[in-house]
Amino acid sequence: MSRTRILYVIDSMGRGGAETQLLKTLARLPLDRFEAFVVLSRESGASYAQLAALPIVEEIVVLHDTNRSESQSHQSRFPILSLVRKAFRLAGIIKSVKPAIIHSWLWYSNLLCGIIRQFSLTPSGVNPSCPLIVSQRGDYYARYGRTRLWLTEKIIYRNADVLLTNSDRIRDNLRHRYPDKRILAIRNLLDLPSLASRSSSDTPPPWHIVSVGRLTAEKGHQYLIEALYLLNTKFNRQDFTATIFGDGALRTQLAQLANRYHLSDRIQMPGFCDDIFAMLSTTHLFVLPSLHESSPNALIEAMGVGLPCIASSVGGVLDLIDHQENGLLFPPRASDALAAAINDILTDQELAVDLGRNARRRIEEMFNNDRSIQQLQTVYQDYLCVTS
C-alpha cells in the first residue's frame, strides 16, 4: 500500500513549542501509512538534525531568501518581496512533491500557504483541491495588531480547509467567530516521567523558582522580575533564587532590569535547557507570566511532574489551571498579584504540595498521545476521502 505524502510547512526547526510538537508528531505517525516532506520557510534552526533523523522524513527544504538576508527580512514587519519570492518557490516545491495534504504550522508559514491558494499559484499537475490544514499555535487575536489580523482572516482562515489548535478555549473562540469553518482542538503530545519524583520536594530554602520561554515581550518575563523585586522588598523575602530558561532578543534588557532591582545574584538566565525534567526535579515552583498562550508546553510539563505552578490567566492556560485547585492564576502584567501568589506558595508548603499533586492529576487526565495522534490521522483521512 502506498504511503500518504504530506507536505509540512513551518518557519524553522527552532526550540519552540510548535517545533517540538512537530518533531513528536512525525516521530509517532505510522511509518507504513505516511511520508513527510518538510519545508522550513525561514531558517533551519537548532533542531534541524533531529528532524532530519526521523525515518518518516523524506526531504527537507529551507526557503532561504537569496536576495535578502533573513535578518534584514525580520527588520521589516512585512517583507513583501521576500514573502512573494518564497510563495513562488513553495509553489514550485508543491509541484515537485505533489502532496496529498499540505499541513502548515505557525503564522508566517500559514500565510505563505494561504497566499498560494488565494492567488492560485498552485502549478498544473497538482490537485487543486489538495487540502490545506493550518495549525494555529497561540491566540492570534491577543497577539497581533490589525494588519496581521486582517491578513489572518483574509488569507489564512479563508483558504484553510481546517484549522487545528491545541486549546479548547481558542477552538471555541474561533468557532464563535467562524461558525462555517471546521475548527478542531488536538492536545499536545507529552512525554512525562513515569512517576512524579522531585528531589526538591523536601529540600530547605532557598526556594528555587523557574520560568521557561523565549526572552521576548509576549512571554512576560519583565513582570516576573518585577514580582521578584516585590517579593524581596514588600514581602521581605530573601530566601529564593530564580532561573529563567530560554533565549531571545530581550536577554540584555531583562538582565539590566534584574541588575536595576539588585537581583542579579538571585536571577539566572542560562539559555535553553536540554533536559527539562531533570531541571524541574530540582525546582520548587514554576511560573508562567505570558501575555498570551495557547497550550504552553512548559506549563504542561511542570504540572505533569507535580510542581506547584503559577500562571497568567490567558488563553489556553485556563484549560489547564483551576485557580486554587491545581495552580494559582494572576492577571497578565500584574506583578503585584504575581508576587503575592509566589509568597503564598513559599509560605504554605501544604498548599504547594496539594497544588502539585492536583496538577499532576489534571495533566494525566487531559493528555493522551495515542488519542492525539489518532485524532490527527482522522483529520488527514477525512480529507483524503473527500479529495480522492
N, C-alpha and C positions, 0 to 999 in steps of 0.2 A: 504494500500500500504506500503510495507516495505521501510525503510529508507536506503539511500545510506551511507555506512560506509566508512569514510575517516580517514586514519591514518596520523596525523600531527607530524612531527619531527622537533624540534627546540632546540637550545643549552640550553636555560633556559627560565624562565619567569622573567627576569630582567626588568629594566625600560627603555630599549632602544626603538628605533623606530620600529624595526621589531616585538618585543614582543607586543608593543602597538597595532600594526596593526593586529596581530593575534587575540588578545582579541576582537577588534572591528569586525573583520571578523566573528568570532564564535558567537558573540552576534547578528549578523544580518542574518546569513544563516537561511533559513526556517527550523524550528524545525521539521516540519512534513515531510521533504524531506531528511534531513541529520542527521547523528550522528557522533560525533567526538571522536576518541581515540588519546591521545596526549602522545608522548614520548619526555622527556626532556633529551637531550644527555649529558649534563654536570652537571647541578645542578638545584635545584628547583627555586630559585630566589624570589625577593621581591613581585612579582605579582602572585605567585602561588595560593594564596587564591582566587583572582579574577577569575583566570582560572577555579578553581575547582567549583566555584559558578555558572558557566554558565550552563543552563539546557541542552544544546546540548552536553556537555562533559560527556561521559560515564565512562571514566577511564583515569588516568594519571600515567605514569611510569617514574621514574627518573633512568637513567643509571649511577648510581654511580659505579666507578671502585673500586671493593672490594680489589684489590691487590695494589692499588696505589692511594694516595690522589689526588684530583683534583688540589690542589696547586702544588704538585710535577709535575703533568702532564703539567701544564701550564708553568713550568720552561723549559721544553723541547719543542723545536719548533715543532717537530712531534713525539708525544709519541706513537710510533708504536704499542707496546704491548697493551696499553690501547685502541687504536683505533681498533685493531683486536678483542679484547675481547668484546668491545661494538658492533662491527659489528655482531658477532655471537649472542649476546644477542638480538639485534634488529631483527635479522633474526628469532629468536625464538618467539618474540612478534608478528611479521608478521604472523607466522604460527598460533598462537593462535587467533589473531584478525580477520584474513582473510579479509583485507580491499578491497574495490573495487578500491580505489585510494590511493596512497601514495603522500603526499604533504610535501616537506621539505623546511625549511627556514634557512638561514644563512650558511656560508661556511662549518663549521665543520659538521653540520648535513647533508648538501648536499653531502659532501664527504662520510660520513657513508653510506648513501643510494646508492651512486654510487658504492661503494665497494661491497655491497651486490649483486647488479646486475652484475657488472663487473666479479666477481668471482663465479657467480651462487650459491650464498648462500641461495637463496630463497628455503625454505623447500618444500617437497612434500605436496600436498594438498592445495597449494596456487597457484592461477592463475599466471603462469609465465609471462603473458603479462600484469599483473597489472600495470597500468600506473604510471610513476614516474614524478611528476610535481615539478620542482625546482624553488624556489623563490630566486632571486638574489637581495640583497639589497646593493647597492653601486657599484662602478666601480672597479671590481677586477683587471683590467689592470693598474689602477692608484694606487691601494692599495698594491698589493702583488709583491714579487720577483719571480725569475724564477722557483724555486722549486714548490711553491704553484700554480703558473700559469700552470705549466706542469701537476700537479695533477688535476687542474680545467679542463683543456682541455681533458685529457686522461680518467679521472674517472667521473667527474661531467657532463660536457657537452656531452660527448659521450653517456652516459647512460640515460640522461634525455629525456623524450618524448616531453616535452615542457619546455621552460624557461620563467618564468614570472619576469618582473621587474616593477618598479613603475616610470620609467623615459623614456620619448620618446627618448631622446638623447642616453641613454645607450642601449635601444632597437635597435635603428638604427645602433649604432656601432657594436653590437653583430650580427645583421643581415648581416652586411658587412663582418664580419669575418666568419660567419657560415651560408651561404645562404641556405643550405639544412635543417636547423634546424627550428622548429616552435618556434618563439620568439615573445612574446606579452608584451605590457605595460598596466597595470591596475593601475589607480591612487589610491593614499592613501585614506583611509576613514577619514573623517574630521568632527568634531562636533564644529561648530562655534557658538558663541553667536548670537542671532537673530539680534542684532544691534551692530554696532561698536561704543561703548561708552567708551571713555577713560578719566578717571578723571585727567590724567596727561596733557591733551592737552592744558590746559590754565594755568598750574602751572608755576611759575617763576623758574629760576635756583636755586640750581644746577641741571643741566641736568642729568637724570638717564639713563645710558647705560646698556643694558642687553645682555648677551650671554647665550645660553643653550647647553649643550652637555657633554659627558663623558670627564673626565680630562685625556685624552690620547693624544699622539703626533699628531695623524691624525686629531684631532679637531682644532688644530692651535691656542689654547689659548695663547701660548707664544707670538705670533705675535700681538694679541690684546693688551696684556700687554705692549709690546714694543711700539705699536702705541699710547697707552695712555700716556706713558712716553714722546713721541714726541709731543703729544697734549699739555702736560704740559710745555715742555721746548721750542720746536721750535715755537709753536703757542701761547705760553704764556697764556694758559688757566688753570684756577683753578676752573672753575665753573661746575664741573662734578663729579659724582660718578659712579661706575660700579659694577655690580653684575654678577658673573659667576656661574650659577646653574649647578649642576652635581657633580659627584664624580668619582674617578679613581686613577690610580697609580701615576699620576703626581701632585697630590694635594700639597704635600710638596715642590716639585721643583717649582711649579708656585707661591706658597706663598713666597718662598725665592726670586724669581725674582721680585715680586712686592715690597718686602722689599728692595732689592738692588736699585730699582728705586725710593725709598722713596714714594711709592704709597700705602702702607699698610692701611693707613687711608682712602683711596679712593676706594679700590677694596675689595669687599667681596666675599667669596666663601662659602655659607651656606649649600651646599649639594643639594639634589634633591628638586624640587618644586612640592608640592602636588596639587596646584591649578594654573595651567599655565595661565588661562585667567584673574584671579584676579590679578596675578602678572603683566601681560602685561598691564593691565589697569592703572598701576601707573608708566609706563615706557615711556620715550621719544624717545628712539632709540634702535633698535635691530641690533646686529652684529653677523654674522656667518663667522668665519675665517678659516673654514675647508680646509684641503689639498685635499680632495676628498669627494664627496657626491653623493647620488642617488637622492632621492626626500625627502629632510630633513623636518621632521615633525615640528620641532621648527620654522624654517623659514616660513613654510606654515601657521602655527598658528599666528605668528607675523604679517605677511602680511594680514592674514584674519581678524584681528581686526583693521586694518588700521594704523599700526605702520610704520613709515619710516624705511627701512631696508637697511643695507649694507652687502654684502656677497662676498666671494671669487668666482671668475669666473671659477667654476669647475663643471663637470658632470651635474647632473640634475638641479643644480641651474640655469643654462642657459635656462631651460624650463620655469622657474618662473619669472625671472627678466630681463626686457629690460632696459639697462643702461640709467639712467636719465629720464626714463618714469615712472617706478613703483618701483624703487630702484636704488641703486648705486652698481657697481661691482668694484672689485680691483683684481690684480693678486695675487694668493696664495703666502704666505710668504712675501709679500711686505708691511712691517709695515709702511713705509713712505707714501705709497699711501693710506693705510687704515686711517692713522692719518689725511691726507688731506681731505678724504671723510667725516670723522666724523666732522671735523671742518666746512666743507661746510654746513652740515645739521644743526649743532648747531648755525651757523651764520645766516642762511637763513630760517626763520620759514615758509615763504611762500613755499619754496621748500619742506620742511618737510611735510607740510600739503598736497601738491599735490602728493608727492610720496606715502604717506599713503593712500590717497583716491584711487589712481590708483592701489595700491597693493591690497586693499580690492576687487576692481572690478575684477582684474585678478583672484584671488582665487575663487570668486563666479562663474566666467565663467568656470574655469578649473575643479572644483571638484564637483562631484555629487555622493553621497553614493549609491543611488539606482542603478545608472548606473554601478558603480564599482562592486557591488555585483552581478548584473545580468551578467556582463562580466565574472566573476569568475564562476558562475553557468553554463554558456555556455561552458566554458573550461571543466568543470567536465562532463557535459552531452555529449560533443563531444567524450570524451574518453570512457565513459560508453557505448555509441553506438558502438564504434569500437571493444570493448572487449566483448560485450555481445553476 
